[in-house]
Amino acid sequence: MHHFNYIDKELYCEQVPVSKVAREVGTPLYLYSHATLLRHFRAFDGAFSGVKHLTCFSIKVNSNLAILRLFVREGGGGDIVSGGELYRALKAGMEPGKIVYSGVGKRVEGLEYALKSGILMFNVESIQEILKLNEVAGKMGKKARMAIRVNPDVDPKTHPYISTGLKENKFGIDISEAPEQYTVAAGLKNLKVSGVSCHIGSQLTEISPFIDTLRKLKKLIRRLGQSGMQIDYLDLGGGLGITYDREEPPHPKEYARAIKEEIKMEDLTLILEPGRVITGNAGILVTKVLYTKHATEKTFLIVDAAMNDLIRPSLYNSYHGIQPVKISGREKIKADIVGPICESADFLAKERYVEPHEPGELMAIMSAGAYGFSMSSNYNSRPRACEVMVKGDRFYIIRKRETFKDLVKGEMIPDFLS
Ligand code: LLP
């Protein structure tokens, strides 16, 4: 459920007309509903009540400081994959003791920064990283709490680009090799084996891959216990899907119930790293129609948002709902919704039945709150969009629109060219 609804044929975010925000801050524009963000975080976190757990929002999904702060105030932690994400988490006021660090290519600087900050746990993804973490921690006189991110070889049944728990994926350490590598880690002075972690993929619409994974991890935890390694944390990663079109993913309550029924290991603290399920449907991308072009084969609605603002359709051919900001009642036409970028892959939707729009009329690209702004770029020297949060009948700019000056920040012309 979200808080983007029509009142008198006009799209509102909570109690604010979307067109009002667009008029005041311009387009393209990311618009988030505070009530939806809060509701989704609480629904997810609350579903795990009764078991010791920590909800670590996956920061790559939406990294805006205001949004992170909202989750911090709800007791949330964070899943980071870079020094930059750690910086954001700390700036948003996140407790270091609630931060876990995943990623196949952690830099030494990132390891040092995280050790200095005192994060909860490193989810290590290769034997070389185990040795590097031990070395860095040793130099700093610290002991690093760590888990091995296990690759359980479970098919998440999602888009191949976002599946991560299969043998052919670059992520984690093969589950069959994990016991041996845990033994190596346990023998290193500056590491403290604390957890087992995994993340099998994103936009999962079935529970069974999570449960298959959980069963494999439980077996591993028992085996490690027999070898004298005490596991305190079981990190199940993120991955729960949302409805973009007609998908019917399980409700967080069902997901949590299935996990709680299966886990039954009372000494463990469960870590969850949800992302999409919390912010995906809490944000939209608002864009203005620039032109309509009736070509021989197709009709194109050319809008002022593009693949640099929302790359998901171009990259994964993913579906985002397209809705008018004001319902005109005009007879629908079949059209491609495309941006101004010089690439044929620059589309937001293909062959959709939409109301025709006059130049200047607004359109909403739905379900854009996850992997939307956070994956945006400056391609074609387009300043990145503005981000706005609505709360009740007010709205707040949470990231200013970039300027042309921002585009060239840090660039320099060497003397020999002057
Ligand atoms: N934990 C780890 C270690 C991850 O790599 C990810 C996402 C998550 C948690 C959060 O997963 P979620 O709950 O959002 O499914 N850009 C793609 C998705 C890439 C997923 C990357 N990892 C997209 O737009 O669909």
Boltz pocket constraint, residues with backbone or C-beta under 6 A from the ligand:
constraints:
  - pocket:
      binder: B
      contacts: [[A, 58], [A, 61], [A, 79], [A, 102], [A, 103], [A, 161], [A, 162], [A, 198], [A, 199], [A, 201], [A, 202], [A, 203], [A, 237], [A, 238], [A, 239], [A, 240], [A, 273], [A, 274], [A, 275], [A, 276], [A, 277], [A, 312], [A, 316], [A, 370], [A, 371]]
      max_distance: 6.0
